[in-house]
Amino acid sequence: MLRGIDVSAYQPSSYDTDGYSFVFIKATEGRSYINPKLPAQTKHARDADLVVGFYHFLWPGNLAAQAEYFVRHAPEMGGDILAVDWETTGEGTHATNAEKDQFIRKVKRLRPNNRVVLYANRHYWLTIDTTSYAGDGLWIADYVSAGKPRIKAKWRFHQYTDDPLDKNVADFASKAALRTWASNA
């Protein structure tokens, strides 16, 4: 399995890339937030030859506008992966299943040449999700042994810890295999 991380404005622009094959970078949230470190964090990932993904923290409502906002601000390059981060907002709300599905489909229509995946924690996947729709793949958060999330669904990425930062593994034989998958949307 491949090792990777995900970063946001909480991490430095020059985060550690040693031993990693991929990174997911927070791009946007709702319809008003853009990660101020997005350009520098993206350049750092590309300079390290990582497979790059960008994620959007989904809020309920205005799904088409959120999808357009995300693709307008997430860098556009073939082989990049786009993700929707579906979890509880700071206000204690969350997008519905229908909204999550609509967002993924809208992003796929707006960026047909990029893979679009769903990020959800185990609780959301097992108790909130009712459609099992994850676009091109599931990125599951479950803080257990790397590569052993406690779900039955096929997953592509597994976030297994947030200590000291969000660490992930990807279910691909090599970085070349991940890059090929990401490039063949």
C-alpha positions as CSV (number, residue, x, y, z in Angstrom):
1,M,0.0,0.0,0.0
2,L,1.0,3.6,-0.7
3,R,1.5,6.2,2.1
4,G,0.1,9.7,1.9
5,I,-1.1,12.6,3.9
6,D,-3.8,15.3,3.7
7,V,-3.1,18.9,4.6
8,S,-5.0,22.2,5.1
9,A,-4.2,25.7,6.2
10,Y,-3.3,24.2,9.6
11,Q,-0.1,22.6,8.1
12,P,2.8,24.6,6.7
13,S,3.3,25.3,3.0
14,S,6.4,23.1,3.0
15,Y,5.1,20.0,4.7
16,D,7.1,16.7,4.9
17,T,6.8,14.7,1.7
18,D,9.5,12.1,2.5
19,G,8.2,8.6,1.9
20,Y,4.8,9.7,0.6
21,S,3.3,8.9,-2.8
22,F,0.2,11.2,-2.6
23,V,-1.3,14.2,-0.8
24,F,-4.8,15.6,-0.6
25,I,-4.9,19.4,-0.1
26,K,-7.9,21.2,1.3
27,A,-9.0,23.7,-1.4
28,T,-12.4,25.1,-0.4
29,E,-15.3,24.9,2.0
30,G,-18.9,26.0,1.4
31,R,-19.1,28.9,-0.9
32,S,-16.7,31.4,0.7
33,Y,-13.5,29.7,2.1
34,I,-10.4,29.1,0.1
35,N,-7.3,27.6,1.7
36,P,-4.8,30.5,1.7
37,K,-1.9,28.1,1.5
38,L,-3.4,26.2,-1.5
39,P,-1.0,27.6,-4.2
40,A,2.1,26.9,-2.1
41,Q,1.0,23.5,-0.8
42,T,0.2,22.5,-4.4
43,K,3.5,23.6,-5.7
44,H,5.3,21.8,-2.9
45,A,3.4,18.5,-3.8
46,R,4.1,18.8,-7.5
47,D,7.8,19.6,-6.8
48,A,7.9,16.4,-4.8
49,D,6.3,14.4,-7.6
50,L,3.3,13.3,-5.5
51,V,0.0,12.3,-6.9
52,V,-2.2,15.3,-5.9
53,G,-5.8,15.5,-4.8
54,F,-7.9,18.4,-3.7
55,Y,-10.9,18.3,-1.3
56,H,-13.9,20.5,-0.6
57,F,-15.6,20.5,2.8
58,L,-19.3,20.2,2.0
59,W,-22.0,22.3,3.7
60,P,-25.7,21.6,3.3
61,G,-27.5,23.6,0.6
62,N,-26.4,25.4,-2.6
63,L,-24.8,22.2,-4.0
64,A,-24.4,23.4,-7.6
65,A,-22.8,26.7,-6.4
66,Q,-20.5,24.8,-4.0
67,A,-19.4,22.5,-6.8
68,E,-18.7,25.4,-9.2
69,Y,-16.8,27.2,-6.4
70,F,-14.7,24.1,-5.8
71,V,-13.7,23.5,-9.4
72,R,-13.1,27.2,-10.0
73,H,-10.5,27.2,-7.2
74,A,-9.0,23.7,-7.2
75,P,-6.1,23.6,-9.6
76,E,-6.9,21.8,-12.8
77,M,-4.5,19.3,-14.1
78,G,-5.0,15.8,-15.6
79,G,-4.3,13.1,-13.1
80,D,-5.4,15.2,-10.0
81,I,-8.0,13.6,-7.8
82,L,-11.0,15.6,-6.5
83,A,-12.7,14.7,-3.2
84,V,-15.8,15.8,-1.2
85,D,-15.3,15.9,2.5
86,W,-18.7,14.8,4.0
87,E,-18.9,15.3,7.7
88,T,-20.4,17.4,10.4
89,T,-20.0,21.2,10.0
90,G,-18.9,23.6,12.7
91,E,-22.6,24.4,13.1
92,G,-23.5,20.7,13.8
93,T,-25.2,20.2,10.4
94,H,-24.3,18.0,7.5
95,A,-25.3,17.7,3.8
96,T,-27.9,15.0,3.2
97,N,-27.2,11.9,1.2
98,A,-29.0,13.4,-1.8
99,E,-26.9,16.6,-1.5
100,K,-23.6,14.6,-1.2
101,D,-24.6,12.5,-4.3
102,Q,-25.6,15.7,-6.2
103,F,-22.3,17.4,-5.4
104,I,-20.2,14.4,-6.6
105,R,-22.2,14.2,-9.8
106,K,-21.9,17.9,-10.5
107,V,-18.2,17.9,-9.9
108,K,-17.9,14.9,-12.3
109,R,-19.8,16.9,-14.9
110,L,-17.7,20.0,-14.4
111,R,-14.4,18.0,-14.4
112,P,-15.0,14.9,-16.4
113,N,-11.2,14.2,-16.7
114,N,-10.6,14.0,-13.0
115,R,-11.5,11.2,-10.6
116,V,-13.9,12.3,-7.9
117,V,-14.0,10.5,-4.6
118,L,-16.0,10.6,-1.3
119,Y,-14.3,11.2,2.0
120,A,-16.3,10.0,5.0
121,N,-15.6,8.7,8.4
122,R,-16.6,5.2,9.4
123,H,-19.6,6.5,11.4
124,Y,-21.0,8.4,8.4
125,W,-20.4,5.6,6.0
126,L,-22.1,3.0,8.3
127,T,-24.9,5.1,9.8
128,I,-25.6,8.3,7.8
129,D,-25.0,7.1,4.3
130,T,-28.0,5.4,2.6
131,T,-26.9,5.5,-1.0
132,S,-23.4,4.0,-0.9
133,Y,-22.5,6.4,-3.7
134,A,-18.9,7.4,-3.6
135,G,-18.2,8.6,-7.1
136,D,-15.0,7.0,-8.4
137,G,-14.0,5.7,-5.0
138,L,-14.2,5.8,-1.2
139,W,-11.7,7.5,1.0
140,I,-12.6,6.3,4.5
141,A,-11.5,7.6,7.9
142,D,-11.2,5.0,10.6
143,Y,-8.5,5.3,13.2
144,V,-7.3,1.7,13.3
145,S,-4.4,-0.1,11.7
146,A,-3.4,1.3,8.3
147,G,-5.2,-0.4,5.5
148,K,-7.7,-2.2,7.8
149,P,-10.8,0.1,8.0
150,R,-13.7,-1.6,9.6
151,I,-16.1,-1.5,6.6
152,K,-17.1,-4.1,4.0
153,A,-17.2,-1.6,1.1
154,K,-14.3,-1.3,-1.4
155,W,-12.2,1.6,-0.5
156,R,-9.3,3.4,-2.4
157,F,-7.9,5.5,0.5
158,H,-7.9,5.0,4.2
159,Q,-7.1,7.8,6.7
160,Y,-5.9,5.8,9.7
161,T,-4.7,8.6,12.1
162,D,-4.6,12.3,12.7
163,D,-1.6,12.2,15.1
164,P,0.5,14.2,14.5
165,L,-1.2,14.9,11.2
166,D,-3.7,13.1,8.9
167,K,-2.0,10.0,7.5
168,N,-3.5,7.8,4.8
169,V,-2.8,4.7,2.8
170,A,-4.0,4.0,-0.7
171,D,-4.9,0.6,-2.0
172,F,-2.7,0.6,-5.1
173,A,0.3,-1.6,-5.9
174,S,2.5,1.3,-6.8
175,K,2.6,5.1,-7.3
176,A,2.5,4.4,-11.1
177,A,-0.7,2.4,-10.6
178,L,-2.3,5.2,-8.6
179,R,-1.2,7.7,-11.2
180,T,-2.6,5.6,-14.0
181,W,-5.9,5.2,-12.2
182,A,-6.1,8.9,-11.5
183,S,-5.3,9.8,-15.1
184,N,-8.0,7.5,-16.6
185,A,-11.1,9.2,-15.3
